[in-house]
Amino acid sequence: MRIFVGARRVDAVPPDDRSLAYGDGLFETMRVHRGDIPWWDAHWARLADGAARLGLALPDAPQARAESQALLAGGDDGVLKLLVTRGSGGRGYAPPDAPTPTWLLSRHPSPAAAPGGLHLHWCETRLAEQPLLAGLKHCNRLEQVLARREAVAAGADEGLMRDIAGDVVSATSANLFVLQGGTWHTPPVDRCGVAGVCRAHLLAALQAREARLAPDDVERADAVFLCNAVRGILAVVGVGARAFAPHPAVDDARRILARLHPAFPTETP
């Protein structure tokens, strides 16, 4: 791991960093392929959009890219995480006038494949609606922590989350796509949820539509998959009591995604 305050590399996150007390920051998790980050520009664009919305300063973009490449030297596959916080500040919610951002880079192994597809659990933990934070990958993920505990306790591979109104939003760490009448649909993230980088690529590539989805819409779908920028497309074989047979449209989507990012496989493992 490498830690920086502004342009200066340091040994540890300052104890008064606002991310520790308030989750005051953003992060990106990026799939690495042969020592490179194919979607770096898309991740940085989302980070910059989130920083503008929250009023956070970002590190110098060329330095962040160079430090990332240095950390990945060796050409291996894996995952790079970039976390940016508002920086240090005193007690209280009001941020300092001109804080210096803290940022961290960490390298992780590639995730294990999910042979046979995922079984999903309907989580009771709901996502609160807050349009000012909707779409952002901010550092407060307690709703997802609670929901993932539910899914693990239920013996599921992942959990599906709804908003307060009962509409389906996403899995705990992935976006959701469902096939209905030959068209892929994905829930909007205008009230809550994360606007995933992989989701954005697939919205365009699959000519998918954003639509409010009830749990029944998911369970009656012809096919379902999850996606994120680390694992690509993950086929779903069960949601609650509903089982899904393998569907050629999911493998078609995986082949399309493989043309957009070389680290992702072309067929369901």
N, C-alpha and C positions, 0 to 999 in steps of 0.2 A: 504494500500500500504506500502511496505517496500523498502527503498532506501539504497544503499550501495556504498561506494567508496572503491574499493578493498575489504578487509575483514571487514571494519568498517561500521557499520550502522550509517546513518546520517538522518537529518530531512528534507532535501530538495536537489534537484538536484543543483549542483554548477552553478552559472549564466554563467560561462565561459565554460560549457560543450559543446563539439563540436557537439553533436546531435542537440542542439538548433539552432546553426548557419548553420550547413552544413548537417544535417541528417546523421552524421557520426556514424552509429551504425546498429545493427541488432535486430530483435525481433522474438519471437515464441509465438503463441497462441495455447494452449493445452487444450483438453477436459478432464475434471476431472470426474471420476466415483467413487462414494462412498469414496471420500477423497483421491483417488489415481490417478496417471497419467499413464495410460497403455502404452502410446507411448513416455514416457519420453526419453528413450534411442535414439529413432529415431529423436526426436526433438533436443536433445543435439548434435547428430552426424551432423545434418544439420547446427546447430549453429557453431559447431567447424569447419566445412568445410568453411562456410562463413567467419569466423574470420581469418582462415588461408589465404584465398584469399585476404582479405582486410588488413591483417597485424594487426588485433586487438588482444589485450590480453583478455582472458576470465577470469571470476571469478573462484575461486576454485570450481571444480565440486562437491565434497562432500558437501561443504557448501551451494552451490546453491540448491542442492537436499534437504538438511536438512531444509533450510529456506522455501523452497516450501512446504514441508510436514507440517511444523509448521503453515504456513499461512492457510493451508487447513484442519487443525485439526477440527474435528466435523463430518467428513464423508459425507458431502453433495456433490451433483453433481454441476457442474458449469464449469468455464473456468479460466485457469491461464495464465497470460501474463508475459513473461520474456523479458525484453528489456536490451540490453547491448550496451553501447556506448564506443567510444575510450577513453573518459574521458575529463578532462579539458585541455585547450590549449589557447594560445594567439590568437590575430586577425591574419587572413591569412589562406590560405588553407594548408600550410605545417604543418603536425602534429608534436608534440614534439617527442623527441627521445624515451622516455620510459614512456608514460603516464600510469596512473593507471585507469583501467576501472571503469566506473560507471554502476551500474546495478539496475534494478527496478523489483519488483514482485508485481503484482496486481491480485486480485481475482474478478471475475465477475459472474453474474447469467448465467444459461444455456440459450441458445438462444431459441426463440419461434419456434415452428414447422411451417411448410409451408403447411397447408392442401390444397390439390387440385393441388399442383405443382406450378412452377414458370413461369411467363411470362417475356421474355427477350427482351431487346431493343438493337439494333445495335448502338453502340456509335460512334460518329464522332471523339472523342479524340483517338489518336493513341498512341501505345507504341513505344517509341524510341528504336532503336536497339543499344545495347551496350553489346557485348559478355563478357566483363570483369565483368559486373554486372548481367548477365543473370542467372536466377535460384535463386538468392539470395533474401532473405526477408529482404531487407535493409530498413532504416528508411525514405527514400525519396519516398513517395507515392502520390505525387501531381498529377500524371497522373490518378491514380485511384480515387482521390478526385474529379477531374473534370469530369471523366466518370460517377461516381456514381451520381453526380449532374444531369447529362444528364438523367440518367435512372429514377431518382426520378421525374424530370420535365415531363418525358414522361408517368408517371404513371405505370412504369414497376417495377417488383420485383428485377431485376438485369440487368446489362449491359454487353454485349459481346464486347470485345476489339480486334482490329486487330493491326498488326504492320505497319510500314511505307510502306511495300511492298503490304499490303492488305490481308495478310494471317491471319487467326483467331488464337488468342493466348490463351485467357482465358476470364472468367468473371472478374469483378473488384476485387472480393475477393474469387474466387474459380477457380479450374481447370475444364476443359471441356472434356467430353467423348461423342462420337457419335457412334452409331451402324450402320455399313454398311455391308451388306451381311453376317450377323451373327457374325461379328468381331467388337470388340470395338476399337476405335481409339482415340488418344489424341494428340494435337499439341505438338511438341518439344518445349523446352524452352532454346534453345542454343543461341538465338539472343536477347531475352527479356522474361519477364514473371517470375513467381515464380515456382520453383520445389517443389510442395506441398508434405507434408508428407503423406497425405491420397492418393494423386495421385500415389506416389511411391508404396504404398501397393497394390493399385488396378491394377497398371500396371502388377505386378507379378501375383496377384490372378486371374485376368480376362484374363490373357495372351493377354493383349491389345498391340496394335502397336502404335508407334509414327509416325505421318504422317502430312505433311503440309495440311491444310484444308482451302479451300476458303469458303466464306459465303454460296455459293450454296451447298457445300458439307454438311453443317450443316442443311440447310433448307430442303434438300432432304433425310436426314438420316431417318432410321427406328425408332430411339429413341435417346433421348439426356438426359444427366444428368450433373449436376455440383457436385463437391465434394470439401470439405476442412476438415481439422482436427478438426474443432469445430462442424460442423453441419452434417458431414458424407455425404451421397448421397442425393441430392436434385433433384427430378424428374422435368423435364421441360415439360410444356404443350403448350408453344407457343414461337416462335422466329420470330420476325417481324410479317409478315402476315401468317406464317405457324403455324398450330395447330397440336399437337401431341396427339394421343390417348394413354391411358395407355398401357404399353408394359410389358409382363412378364419378359423380359430380365433385366429390371430395378429392379424389385423385386428380381430376382435371384441375381443381384449384391449386393443389400442391405443385403440379407441373408448371402452372402459371407463376406461382410464387418462386419456384426454383430459378426461373429466368430473371427474377428481380433481385434475388439474393443467393449467391452460390453455396452458402452453408446449409441450406435447407434441402431435405431429401425430396425426391420427385414422387414417391408413393408412400402410402401408409405403411409403417414398419410392421 
